[in-house]
Structure formats: structure tokens, C-alpha cells
Amino acid sequence: MSKSKDEIRADLERMTQAYQGESTLYAAQPLPSRMPWKKRQSLLDRAFSDELEKIKRDQPKDGD
């Protein structure tokens, strides 16, 4: 379905003739970055992880 550059130029030329040059050219949109989006921890998330760490520290170890 993709067109070659020559076909696109021909289409643009036809549109220019049909609309008397009232065509607007736009730059291509940049591709999105591949970097993963990371959410900052909210206050509740931080408190929950702190409680989990506290529970893990307070548990008796198997060897003791």
C-alpha cells in the first residue's frame, strides 16, 4: 500500500493543480522513544513498601 516518492510527488502535484496551490505540508511525526515509562511512587506506595520491608526484617530467620 505504500507509494514511491515519485507517486507521492505526482499526487501532490495533482492536488496543487486541483486546489490552486492551497496545500499545506506537514513534517513527519517523530517516532515515540523506546524508553520505558516509569511511574514515581506515591506516598501510599512508599508507605506500603516500607511496611513490607519492616515485616521482612521482623520475621525470625529459619536458621535462628
PyRosetta script that sets phi, psi and omega in degrees:
from pyrosetta import init, pose_from_sequence

init()
pose = pose_from_sequence("MSKSKDEIRADLERMTQAYQGESTLYAAQPLPSRMPWKKRQSLLDRAFSDELEKIKRDQPKDGD")
pose.set_psi(1, -15.8)
pose.set_omega(1, -178.7)
pose.set_phi(2, -74.8)
pose.set_psi(2, 148.5)
pose.set_omega(2, -178.3)
pose.set_phi(3, -103.1)
pose.set_psi(3, 154.4)
pose.set_omega(3, 175.6)
pose.set_phi(4, -79.3)
pose.set_psi(4, 168.2)
pose.set_omega(4, -179.6)
pose.set_phi(5, -61.6)
pose.set_psi(5, -38.2)
pose.set_omega(5, -179.7)
pose.set_phi(6, -65.2)
pose.set_psi(6, -39.7)
pose.set_omega(6, 178.3)
pose.set_phi(7, -66.1)
pose.set_psi(7, -39.7)
pose.set_omega(7, 178.4)
pose.set_phi(8, -65.0)
pose.set_psi(8, -42.2)
pose.set_omega(8, 178.3)
pose.set_phi(9, -63.0)
pose.set_psi(9, -40.0)
pose.set_omega(9, 179.1)
pose.set_phi(10, -65.3)
pose.set_psi(10, -41.9)
pose.set_omega(10, 177.1)
pose.set_phi(11, -61.8)
pose.set_psi(11, -43.3)
pose.set_omega(11, 179.7)
pose.set_phi(12, -63.8)
pose.set_psi(12, -40.0)
pose.set_omega(12, 178.1)
pose.set_phi(13, -64.3)
pose.set_psi(13, -42.0)
pose.set_omega(13, 177.8)
pose.set_phi(14, -63.6)
pose.set_psi(14, -42.4)
pose.set_omega(14, 178.4)
pose.set_phi(15, -64.5)
pose.set_psi(15, -37.9)
pose.set_omega(15, 178.5)
pose.set_phi(16, -63.2)
pose.set_psi(16, -42.3)
pose.set_omega(16, 178.1)
pose.set_phi(17, -66.9)
pose.set_psi(17, -40.1)
pose.set_omega(17, -177.1)
pose.set_phi(18, -70.5)
pose.set_psi(18, -38.4)
pose.set_omega(18, -175.8)
pose.set_phi(19, -105.0)
pose.set_psi(19, 16.1)
pose.set_omega(19, 179.3)
pose.set_phi(20, 52.2)
pose.set_psi(20, 45.0)
pose.set_omega(20, 173.9)
pose.set_phi(21, 80.5)
pose.set_psi(21, 10.3)
pose.set_omega(21, -178.9)
pose.set_phi(22, -90.8)
pose.set_psi(22, 48.9)
pose.set_omega(22, 177.2)
pose.set_phi(23, -108.0)
pose.set_psi(23, 143.0)
pose.set_omega(23, -179.3)
pose.set_phi(24, -111.8)
pose.set_psi(24, 130.6)
pose.set_omega(24, 178.7)
pose.set_phi(25, -99.6)
pose.set_psi(25, 135.3)
pose.set_omega(25, 179.4)
pose.set_phi(26, -117.6)
pose.set_psi(26, 147.2)
pose.set_omega(26, 176.3)
pose.set_phi(27, -74.0)
pose.set_psi(27, 152.6)
pose.set_omega(27, 178.4)
pose.set_phi(28, -67.8)
pose.set_psi(28, 145.2)
pose.set_omega(28, 178.5)
pose.set_phi(29, -75.3)
pose.set_psi(29, 138.0)
pose.set_omega(29, 178.9)
pose.set_phi(30, -69.6)
pose.set_psi(30, 149.7)
pose.set_omega(30, 177.7)
pose.set_phi(31, -71.4)
pose.set_psi(31, 146.0)
pose.set_omega(31, 178.7)
pose.set_phi(32, -66.5)
pose.set_psi(32, 148.2)
pose.set_omega(32, -179.2)
pose.set_phi(33, -71.5)
pose.set_psi(33, 155.6)
pose.set_omega(33, -178.2)
pose.set_phi(34, -91.9)
pose.set_psi(34, 3.5)
pose.set_omega(34, -179.8)
pose.set_phi(35, -69.7)
pose.set_psi(35, 133.5)
pose.set_omega(35, -179.7)
pose.set_phi(36, -69.3)
pose.set_psi(36, 143.7)
pose.set_omega(36, 178.9)
pose.set_phi(37, -84.5)
pose.set_psi(37, 128.7)
pose.set_omega(37, -178.5)
pose.set_phi(38, -114.5)
pose.set_psi(38, 128.1)
pose.set_omega(38, -179.5)
pose.set_phi(39, -87.1)
pose.set_psi(39, 133.6)
pose.set_omega(39, 174.5)
pose.set_phi(40, -71.4)
pose.set_psi(40, 144.9)
pose.set_omega(40, 178.6)
pose.set_phi(41, -69.6)
pose.set_psi(41, 136.0)
pose.set_omega(41, 174.8)
pose.set_phi(42, -80.5)
pose.set_psi(42, 174.2)
pose.set_omega(42, 179.6)
pose.set_phi(43, -61.6)
pose.set_psi(43, -39.8)
pose.set_omega(43, 178.9)
pose.set_phi(44, -68.0)
pose.set_psi(44, -39.9)
pose.set_omega(44, 177.5)
pose.set_phi(45, -62.0)
pose.set_psi(45, -43.1)
pose.set_omega(45, -179.9)
pose.set_phi(46, -65.2)
pose.set_psi(46, -42.5)
pose.set_omega(46, 178.9)
pose.set_phi(47, -64.2)
pose.set_psi(47, -39.5)
pose.set_omega(47, 178.9)
pose.set_phi(48, -63.9)
pose.set_psi(48, -46.3)
pose.set_omega(48, 179.9)
pose.set_phi(49, -66.3)
pose.set_psi(49, -34.7)
pose.set_omega(49, 175.8)
pose.set_phi(50, -63.9)
pose.set_psi(50, -41.7)
pose.set_omega(50, 178.3)
pose.set_phi(51, -64.3)
pose.set_psi(51, -40.4)
pose.set_omega(51, 177.4)
pose.set_phi(52, -61.8)
pose.set_psi(52, -43.0)
pose.set_omega(52, 178.4)
pose.set_phi(53, -62.8)
pose.set_psi(53, -40.5)
pose.set_omega(53, -179.9)
pose.set_phi(54, -64.1)
pose.set_psi(54, -41.6)
pose.set_omega(54, 178.9)
pose.set_phi(55, -64.4)
pose.set_psi(55, -41.9)
pose.set_omega(55, 179.4)
pose.set_phi(56, -63.7)
pose.set_psi(56, -39.0)
pose.set_omega(56, 179.5)
pose.set_phi(57, -68.7)
pose.set_psi(57, -36.5)
pose.set_omega(57, -175.8)
pose.set_phi(58, -79.2)
pose.set_psi(58, -16.1)
pose.set_omega(58, -179.7)
pose.set_phi(59, -69.2)
pose.set_psi(59, 138.6)
pose.set_omega(59, 176.2)
pose.set_phi(60, -70.5)
pose.set_psi(60, 144.1)
pose.set_omega(60, -179.5)
pose.set_phi(61, -79.7)
pose.set_psi(61, 155.6)
pose.set_omega(61, -177.2)
pose.set_phi(62, -66.4)
pose.set_psi(62, -36.1)
pose.set_omega(62, -176.3)
pose.set_phi(63, -77.3)
pose.set_psi(63, -17.6)
pose.set_omega(63, -176.0)
pose.set_phi(64, -90.2)
pose.dump_pdb("model.pdb")
